[in-house]
């Protein structure tokens, strides 16, 4: 009698979220995904922001976006049909277009509308054909049905937090949102970590914000901080992650360290 083949474990689904704009969500999703792929962890990025910046930042033209997250959420396409391999080995993307901005209205009254992404992911991974260790979901900078779908589908949240004066205020709003999702839709949702972005060591405010966040959130804050770096800002205009555009720049090196730290946290979680 043949032994049954063990079922392949689902990948770890992480949502990159902050209700405040301009904090480095898409930059973090793109470069963290690239760093994970570079160390041998096959990664899927899901672009669930109607601006489609993650798709553009990975060099996916509008002509290539025949099937997108919009078609997946509305049931016009299976998730696997919309995944596109990027030029980065082991990194794929489920792209977005501006069509996604209409999804919220179209899904009004649809059964399990908050679970559309979770159901699509479950259906895809249940088939055992998904070659991914991690799924990173890049969210819009607002609390919409799209963000709710992402958090409902996720195991944990990665929070990019800009080192600026109102950082803690924005963080408190996000924590309330996470608590609401946990209470009503996804009781196992947790914070994987908070990453401090746009850190400027020449600026005393950056140091103060970092100290305040660490005081309030403790071990949830990653040791790695992402510096303010021109090369990171330039990379998306070339359709490249910063790690490909300039591997040696401080920003790229920081994202490599962040990926290593994230993987170590995941290993400790599994071992616990």
Buried (B, 14 or more C-beta within 10 A) or exposed (E): EEEEEEEEEBBBBBBBBBBBEEBBBBBBBBBBBBBBBBEEBBBBBBBBBBBBBBBBBBBBEEEEBEBBBBBBBBEEBBBBEBBBEBEBEBBBBBBBBEBBBEBBEBBEEEEEBBBBBBBBBEEBBEEEEBEBBBBBBBBBBEBBBBBBBBBBBBBBBBBBBBBBEEBBEBBEBBBEBBEEBBEEBBEEBBBBBBBBBBBBEEBEEBBEBBEBBBEBBEEBBBEBBBBBBEBBEBBBEEBBBBBBBBEEBBBBBBBBBBBBBBBEBBEEEEEE
